[in-house]
Amino acid sequence: MVVSVLEEMRIRSLGVIDDAVVELSPGFTAVTGETGAGKTMVVTSLGLLLGGRADPALVRIGAKSAVVEGRIAVPSGASAAVRAEEAGAELDDGTLLISRTVSAEGRSRAHVGGRSVPVGLLSELADDLVAVHGQTDQQGLLRPARQRAALDRYAGAAVSGPLADYTTAYRRLRALTAELDELTTRARERAQEADLLRFGLDEIAGAEPRAGEDAELAAEAERLGHAEALASAASAAHAALAGDPEDPEGVDATTLVAGAGRALDAVRAHDPALAALADRMGEISILLADVSGELAGYADRLEADPRRLAAVEERRAALTALTRKYGKYGERIEAVVAWAEEGAARLAELDGDDDRIGGLTAERDTVRAELAGLARRLTDARTEAADRFAAAVTEELASLAMPHARVSFALRQQDDPDGVDLDGRTVAYGPHGVDEVELLLAPHPGAPPRPIAKGASGGELSRVMLAVEVVFAGTDPVPTYLFDEVDAGVGGKAAVEIGRRLAKLARSAQVVVVTHLPQVAAFADRQLLVEKTSDGSVTRSGVTVLEGEDRVRELSRMLAGQEDSETARAHAEELLASARSDG
């Protein structure tokens, strides 16, 4: 499986570090050096990259600002990559570049993938990239939400199956509850809406409008309003076509066209072209006769009717009023008819709310009961997994110089009158069940179990978290772990066990450890030495990768304070050989 890897950090003007590059390996990297050489600045630098508090006191004296840059290999599709890209960052061939600048005045800036971002984004990315365990900085599994998620992964199918069913039921219950809340809280508004719809539908039903009626009435009103002019024009046109009985000497179009037709008919046999024209004259005569007859009928039928005109105008006014109320400006009566159809459907929906509320309430109660049963299964599965986990971590602690420490999980539920029924209690529920999960530590017999962040000192806490991470190895999605002071107050066999467990954790994740114990450093895949120059600063040449003879010399110094002690060298070589054979 491809995971994110912190490949390199460049640190400038931070504490004793002037300008140094820290190259890390994918497996287990140990950072060693003399006390005060700047090892802890590695932890501090990473903390800044992860969105930690910017302290201007960290800026090297004489410098304007401190800068930390990190290069992280992030697989495509990883949550950190997706979140960074959402913020506008660009990945360079699967590599994410992060930088943090802290000025001597206390101002802080952050950049991710070449884009200036809020410092808070670094904290969001840190949740998916690095878990820091040190005396002054603890992240990751100290948060109850991460502890619950890690416990669920540790439990495997025993939790994932019920949790999937629970999630489906939870989403359905949320949807039902939201719909019911909307129906009940807006009952008054919906009643008012129904009243308005009834009034409008009654008004429209009383008018009985039909599609196209307004256009028909407009045409009729135009005709009735000009009845005299229309009748006069029709009579004059008829007289011109068919003649005026009161003027027998007058010439009309029908007589003239008939005469023209007779003249052509007399000679049509002599020329086909003229015969065709004679036929057309005959058609004109027929058309004139038809038009003349229709004009006569139109004139006879048309007469001024003030009462009908008033009725038409009254109807048009009523339809216009409806269109203005239930349509839009410029629309026709069809808009009113459409409003009535939609309004009737909406009113039926509103009138059915009581039935809907009853049905939804019954379904909600059924789903809530189902959810309670699934929550019970989740709690039982988590309880069983928590017992196994606590026993495994307690066993690990016995080998890490904490033989009397006991670890346990507390699974609690909060009372909530609007929750689900669980063993006679009504408890709060959420997207992951009803359990509040918290990891507890009793450091010695008689001590009450307390949250692990409060139950141990800095060095003890790092060892507790090492034990926890080892047991959780492969289930916690964080790909990089940084331990500081994990070996504080221990030595001998316990130190070897710490190294062995760090190496075990490094099989499934990247591990970076700041240590002063050679027994721990010997297990590392890569050992970095931090050294000061003569002026007390750490430069590029002050952070080196130790290999071969150089690594033996450093382990000798860590063992006896003397790089050239034959006894220390022999012991160092033995530690390295033992660590390699153990791996």
C-alpha positions in Angstrom: 0.0 0.0 0.0 1.4 3.4 -1.0 1.3 5.9 1.9 2.4 9.5 2.5 6.0 10.0 3.4 7.7 13.0 4.9 10.8 13.1 2.7 12.7 16.2 3.7 12.6 19.3 5.9 14.6 22.5 5.5 15.0 24.6 8.6 16.3 28.2 8.5 17.0 30.6 11.4 15.1 28.5 14.0 16.6 28.4 17.4 20.2 27.2 17.2 19.7 26.1 13.6 21.0 28.5 11.0 20.3 26.5 7.8 19.9 22.8 7.8 18.3 20.0 5.7 16.8 17.0 7.4 16.4 14.0 5.0 14.2 11.3 6.3 13.7 7.6 5.3 10.4 5.9 4.7 11.0 3.6 7.6 12.5 4.3 11.0 14.7 7.5 11.3 16.5 8.3 14.6 17.7 11.8 15.3 20.6 11.9 17.7 23.2 14.4 18.9 24.7 16.1 22.0 22.4 17.7 24.5 21.6 21.3 23.2 22.7 20.5 19.7 19.3 21.2 18.3 17.6 17.8 18.1 14.4 19.2 19.6 14.3 21.8 16.9 13.4 19.0 14.5 10.3 18.4 16.5 9.6 22.1 16.8 10.0 22.5 13.0 7.6 19.7 12.3 5.2 21.2 14.8 5.2 24.5 12.8 4.6 22.7 9.6 1.6 21.1 11.2 0.0 24.4 12.2 1.5 24.7 15.7 1.7 28.0 17.6 4.2 30.4 16.1 6.5 31.7 18.9 8.6 34.6 17.8 11.1 33.6 20.5 12.0 30.7 18.2 13.5 33.0 15.6 17.2 32.9 15.6 18.8 36.1 17.1 19.7 38.5 14.3 17.3 36.9 11.8 14.2 38.6 10.5 12.2 35.4 10.3 12.4 31.6 10.7 11.4 29.4 7.8 10.5 25.7 7.8 9.8 23.9 4.5 8.7 20.3 4.1 8.4 18.0 1.1 5.8 15.2 1.5 5.1 12.4 -1.0 1.3 12.1 -1.0 -0.5 9.4 -3.1 -3.1 10.7 -5.5 -6.6 10.6 -4.0 -5.3 10.7 -0.4 -7.5 12.8 1.8 -4.6 15.3 2.4 -4.0 15.6 -1.3 -7.7 16.2 -1.9 -8.0 18.8 0.8 -4.8 20.6 -0.4 -6.1 20.7 -4.0 -9.5 22.1 -2.7 -7.5 25.0 -1.2 -5.9 25.7 -4.6 -2.6 23.9 -3.9 -0.8 22.1 -6.7 1.0 18.8 -6.3 4.3 18.4 -8.1 4.4 14.8 -9.4 2.8 13.4 -6.2 4.8 15.7 -3.9 3.2 18.3 -1.7 5.4 21.3 -0.6 4.5 22.9 2.7 6.2 26.0 4.2 5.7 28.1 7.4 7.3 31.4 8.0 7.5 33.1 11.5 8.7 36.7 11.7 10.6 38.1 14.7 7.6 40.3 15.3 5.3 37.2 15.6 3.6 37.3 12.2 3.1 33.9 10.6 2.5 32.8 7.0 1.8 29.4 5.5 2.0 28.1 2.0 0.9 24.8 0.6 1.6 23.7 -2.9 2.7 27.2 -3.9 -0.5 28.8 -2.6 -0.8 31.1 0.4 -3.2 29.4 2.8 -4.6 30.0 6.4 -2.4 28.4 9.0 -5.5 26.4 10.1 -5.2 24.4 6.8 -1.9 23.0 8.0 -3.7 21.6 11.1 -6.3 20.0 8.9 -3.6 18.3 6.8 -1.7 17.3 9.9 -4.7 15.1 11.0 -4.1 12.9 8.0 -0.3 13.2 7.7 1.6 13.1 11.0 1.0 12.1 14.6 3.3 13.9 17.1 4.0 12.4 20.5 6.2 14.5 22.7 6.3 16.2 26.1 4.9 19.5 24.8 3.0 18.4 21.7 0.6 15.5 21.4 -1.7 14.9 18.5 -3.6 12.2 16.8 -4.8 9.5 19.2 -5.1 11.8 22.1 -8.4 13.0 20.5 -11.4 10.9 21.5 -12.8 11.0 18.0 -9.6 9.5 16.6 -9.5 6.9 19.4 -13.1 5.8 18.5 -12.2 5.6 14.8 -9.0 3.6 15.6 -10.9 1.3 17.9 -13.5 0.6 15.2 -10.7 -0.3 12.7 -9.0 -2.5 15.3 -12.3 -4.3 15.9 -12.6 -5.1 12.2 -15.7 -6.7 10.7 -17.3 -7.1 14.2 -17.9 -3.3 14.1 -17.8 -2.4 10.4 -20.8 -4.5 9.6 -23.2 -3.1 12.3 -21.7 0.3 11.7 -22.6 0.2 8.0 -26.2 -0.8 8.8 -26.3 1.8 11.6 -25.1 4.6 9.2 -27.9 3.7 6.7 -30.6 3.8 9.5 -29.1 7.0 11.0 -29.3 8.8 7.7 -32.9 7.6 7.1 -33.9 8.7 10.7 -32.3 12.1 10.1 -34.2 12.6 6.9 -37.5 11.5 8.5 -36.9 13.8 11.4 -36.1 16.8 9.2 -39.2 16.2 7.1 -41.4 16.0 10.2 -39.9 19.1 11.7 -40.6 21.0 8.5 -44.2 19.8 8.4 -44.9 20.6 12.0 -42.9 23.8 12.5 -44.4 25.3 9.3 -48.0 24.1 10.0 -49.3 27.7 10.4 -47.6 28.9 7.2 -48.9 25.9 5.3 -52.4 26.5 6.6 -52.2 30.1 5.4 -51.0 28.9 2.1 -53.9 26.5 1.8 -56.4 29.2 2.6 -54.9 31.4 -0.2 -55.0 28.6 -2.6 -58.7 27.8 -1.8 -59.7 31.4 -2.3 -57.9 31.6 -5.6 -59.3 28.3 -6.9 -62.8 29.4 -5.9 -62.4 32.7 -7.6 -61.2 31.0 -10.8 -63.8 28.3 -10.7 -66.5 31.0 -10.3 -65.3 32.7 -13.5 -64.9 29.5 -15.4 -62.2 30.8 -17.8 -61.2 28.7 -20.8 -58.1 28.7 -22.9 -58.2 31.2 -25.8 -61.3 32.9 -24.5 -59.6 36.3 -24.0 -58.4 36.4 -27.6 -61.9 35.5 -28.9 -63.5 38.2 -26.7 -60.9 40.8 -27.9 -61.8 40.1 -31.5 -65.6 40.3 -30.8 -65.2 43.6 -29.0 -63.3 45.0 -31.9 -66.0 43.9 -34.3 -68.9 45.2 -32.2 -67.2 48.5 -31.5 -67.0 49.3 -35.2 -70.2 47.6 -36.4 -71.6 50.7 -38.3 -68.3 51.3 -40.2 -68.0 47.6 -41.0 -71.6 47.3 -42.3 -71.2 50.5 -44.4 -68.0 49.2 -45.9 -69.5 45.8 -46.7 -72.6 47.4 -48.4 -70.4 49.7 -50.5 -68.2 46.8 -51.6 -71.3 44.7 -52.5 -72.7 47.5 -54.6 -69.4 47.9 -56.4 -69.4 44.2 -57.2 -73.1 43.4 -57.9 -74.6 46.8 -58.5 -76.9 49.1 -56.6 -80.7 48.4 -57.1 -81.4 52.1 -56.6 -79.1 53.0 -59.5 -80.0 50.8 -62.5 -77.7 52.8 -64.7 -74.7 52.2 -62.6 -71.9 49.9 -63.7 -70.8 47.1 -61.5 -67.8 44.8 -61.6 -69.8 41.6 -62.1 -71.5 43.0 -65.2 -68.2 44.2 -66.6 -66.3 41.0 -66.0 -69.2 39.0 -67.5 -69.0 41.1 -70.6 -65.3 40.6 -70.9 -65.8 36.9 -70.6 -68.4 36.8 -73.3 -66.1 38.7 -75.7 -63.3 36.2 -75.2 -65.6 33.2 -75.4 -66.7 34.3 -78.9 -63.1 34.0 -80.3 -61.6 31.4 -78.0 -61.7 28.7 -80.7 -59.1 30.6 -82.7 -56.3 30.7 -80.2 -55.6 28.4 -77.2 -53.8 31.2 -75.4 -56.9 33.4 -75.5 -59.1 30.4 -74.5 -57.0 30.0 -71.3 -57.6 33.7 -70.5 -61.3 33.2 -71.1 -61.3 30.4 -68.6 -59.6 32.6 -66.0 -62.2 35.3 -66.7 -64.9 32.7 -65.9 -63.2 31.9 -62.6 -63.1 35.6 -61.7 -66.8 35.8 -62.4 -67.5 32.9 -60.0 -65.2 34.4 -57.3 -66.9 37.8 -57.7 -70.3 36.2 -57.3 -69.2 34.3 -54.2 -67.6 37.4 -52.5 -70.6 39.5 -53.5 -72.9 37.0 -51.8 -70.8 36.8 -48.6 -70.7 40.6 -48.4 -74.4 40.8 -48.6 -74.8 38.2 -45.9 -72.2 39.9 -43.7 -73.9 43.2 -44.0 -77.3 41.7 -43.2 -76.0 39.9 -40.1 -73.9 42.7 -38.7 -75.7 45.2 -36.6 -74.7 47.3 -33.6 -75.5 45.7 -30.2 -74.5 47.9 -27.3 -75.7 45.4 -24.7 -73.6 42.6 -26.2 -70.6 44.9 -26.4 -71.0 45.9 -22.7 -71.2 42.2 -21.8 -68.1 41.4 -23.7 -66.1 44.2 -22.2 -67.3 43.2 -18.7 -66.1 39.6 -19.3 -62.8 40.8 -20.7 -62.3 42.9 -17.5 -63.0 39.9 -15.3 -60.5 37.8 -17.2 -57.9 40.6 -17.1 -58.3 40.8 -13.4 -57.7 37.1 -13.0 -54.6 37.2 -15.3 -53.1 40.1 -13.2 -53.7 38.1 -9.9 -52.7 34.7 -11.0 -50.5 35.2 -14.0 -47.8 37.7 -15.0 -48.0 41.0 -16.9 -48.6 40.4 -20.6 -49.7 36.7 -20.1 -53.0 35.4 -21.4 -55.8 33.5 -19.7 -53.9 30.2 -20.2 -51.6 31.2 -17.4 -54.6 31.4 -15.0 -55.8 28.0 -16.1 -52.2 26.6 -15.5 -52.1 28.3 -12.0 -55.4 26.6 -11.1 -54.1 23.2 -12.1 -50.9 23.6 -10.1 -52.7 25.2 -7.2 -55.2 22.3 -7.0 -52.3 19.8 -6.9 -50.5 21.8 -4.2 -53.7 22.1 -2.1 -54.2 18.4 -2.3 -50.6 18.0 -1.0 -51.2 20.5 1.9 -54.6 18.9 2.8 -52.8 15.5 3.0 -50.2 16.8 5.5 -52.0 15.3 8.5 -52.0 11.9 6.9 -48.3 12.4 6.0 -47.4 13.4 9.5 -49.0 10.3 10.9 -47.3 8.0 8.4 -43.9 9.7 8.8 -44.1 9.6 12.6 -44.8 5.8 12.6 -41.9 5.2 10.2 -39.6 7.4 12.3 -40.5 5.4 15.4 -39.8 2.2 13.6 -36.4 3.4 12.3 -35.5 4.8 15.7 -36.1 1.4 17.3 -34.0 -0.3 14.6 -31.3 2.3 15.2 -31.3 1.5 19.0 -30.8 -2.2 18.2 -27.9 -1.5 15.9 -26.4 0.9 18.5 -26.5 -1.9 21.1 -24.6 -4.2 18.7 -22.0 -1.5 18.1 -21.5 -1.0 21.8 -21.1 -4.7 22.5 -18.6 -5.1 19.6 -16.6 -2.1 20.8 -16.6 -3.3 24.4 -15.2 -6.6 23.3 -12.5 -5.0 21.1 -11.7 -2.5 23.8 -11.0 -5.2 26.3 -8.6 -7.0 23.8 -6.9 -3.7 23.0 -6.4 -2.7 26.6 -4.8 -6.1 27.5 -2.5 -5.8 24.5 -1.4 -2.2 25.4 -0.9 -3.1 29.0 1.3 -6.0 28.0 3.4 -3.6 25.8 3.8 -1.2 28.6 5.2 -3.9 30.9 8.1 -4.1 28.4 8.5 -0.3 28.3 9.5 0.2 31.9 5.9 0.8 33.0 5.1 -2.7 34.5 2.3 -1.4 36.8 0.5 0.7 34.3 -2.9 -0.3 33.1 -4.8 0.9 30.1 -8.5 0.7 29.5 -11.2 2.1 27.3 -14.2 4.0 28.7 -17.4 3.7 26.6 -20.0 6.1 27.9 -23.4 7.3 26.7 -25.0 10.7 27.4 -28.6 10.9 28.5 -30.8 12.8 26.0 -34.6 12.9 26.1 -34.6 13.1 22.3 -32.2 10.1 21.9 -32.7 6.4 21.4 -33.6 3.8 24.0 -30.7 1.7 25.3 -31.0 -0.6 28.2 -33.8 1.4 29.8 -32.0 4.8 29.2 -32.7 7.4 26.5 -29.3 8.3 25.2 -27.8 10.7 22.6 -26.9 9.2 19.2 -24.7 10.4 16.4 -23.4 9.2 13.0 -21.1 6.7 14.7 -23.4 5.3 17.3 -24.2 6.2 20.9 -20.7 5.7 22.4 -18.2 8.3 23.6 -14.9 6.4 23.5 -11.9 7.5 25.6 -8.6 5.9 26.3 -7.7 5.8 30.1 -4.4 5.2 31.9 -3.8 4.1 35.5 0.0 4.6 35.8 0.3 2.5 39.0 -1.8 0.3 41.3 -4.4 2.3 43.3 -4.4 5.2 40.8 -7.8 5.9 39.2 -7.9 5.6 35.5 -7.7 9.0 33.8 -7.5 10.2 30.2 -4.1 9.3 28.9 -3.2 13.0 28.3 -3.6 13.6 32.1 -2.5 10.3 33.5 1.2 10.3 32.6 4.3 12.6 32.5 5.8 13.7 29.1 8.2 10.7 28.8 5.6 8.2 30.1 3.0 9.6 27.8 5.3 9.1 24.7 5.8 5.5 25.8 2.1 5.0 26.3 1.4 6.4 22.9 4.1 4.2 21.4 2.4 1.1 22.9 -0.9 2.3 21.7 0.4 3.0 18.2 2.1 -0.4 18.1 -1.1 -2.2 19.0 -3.1 0.0 16.5 -0.4 -0.5 13.8 -2.0 -0.8 10.4 -5.4 0.5 11.6 -4.6 4.2 12.2 -4.5 6.0 8.9 -1.8 8.5 9.9 1.3 7.5 7.8 4.0 9.3 9.9 4.8 9.2 13.6 7.1 11.5 15.4 8.3 10.6 19.0 10.2 12.9 21.3 11.4 11.8 24.7 9.8 8.4 24.2 12.9 7.1 26.0 13.0 9.6 28.9 13.8 8.0 32.2 14.5 4.5 30.8 17.6 2.5 29.9 18.9 -1.0 29.6 16.4 -3.7 28.5 13.5 -1.3 28.5 15.4 0.9 26.0 15.9 -2.1 23.7 12.3 -2.9 23.9 11.4 0.7 22.9 13.7 0.4 19.9 12.3 -2.9 19.0 8.7 -1.6 19.1 9.5 1.5 17.1 11.0 -0.7 14.4 7.9 -2.8 14.5 5.7 0.3 14.0 8.0 1.4 11.2 7.0 -1.7 9.2 3.6 -0.1 8.5 4.4 3.6 8.8 7.1 6.2 8.7 8.6 6.7 12.2 10.9 9.6 13.3 12.3 9.5 16.8 14.4 12.1 18.6 16.5 10.0 21.1 19.5 10.0 23.4 19.6 6.2 23.8 21.8 4.1 21.6 19.6 1.1 22.2 16.8 2.9 20.4 19.0 4.5 17.6 20.5 1.1 16.8 17.1 -0.1 15.5 16.7 2.8 13.1 16.9 2.3 9.3 18.5 5.7 9.1 20.3 7.7 11.8 20.8 11.5 11.6 23.4 13.3 13.6 22.7 16.9 14.6 25.9 18.9 15.5 26.7 22.5 16.2 29.5 24.4 14.5 32.1 26.2 16.5 29.9 29.3 16.7 27.1 27.3 18.3 24.8 27.1 15.2 23.6 24.2 13.1 24.3 24.5 9.4 23.7 22.3 6.4 26.8 20.3 7.2 25.5 19.9 10.8 22.8 17.4 9.9 24.4 14.2 8.5 23.3 10.7 7.7 25.4 8.3 9.6 26.6 5.1 8.0 29.2 2.4 8.7 32.0 3.6 10.9 30.4 7.0 11.5 27.3 5.4 13.0 29.4 3.1 15.2 31.3 6.2 16.5 28.1 8.0 17.3 26.6 5.0 19.1 29.8 4.7 21.1 29.6 8.4 22.1 25.9 7.8 23.2 27.0 4.7 25.2 30.1 6.0 27.0 30.6 9.6 26.0 33.8 8.5 24.2 33.7 7.9 20.4 37.1 6.0 20.5 36.4 3.7 23.5 37.1 0.1 22.3 34.6 -1.2 24.8 31.9 1.3 23.7 32.7 0.5 20.0 32.3 -3.2 20.7 29.0 -2.6 22.5 27.8 -0.3 19.6 28.6 -3.0 17.0 26.8 -5.5 19.1 23.7 -3.3 19.4 23.6 -2.8 15.6 24.1 -6.5 15.0 21.4 -7.4 17.5 19.0 -4.9 16.0 19.6 -6.2 12.5 19.1 -9.8 13.5 15.9 -8.8 15.5 14.5 -7.1 12.4 
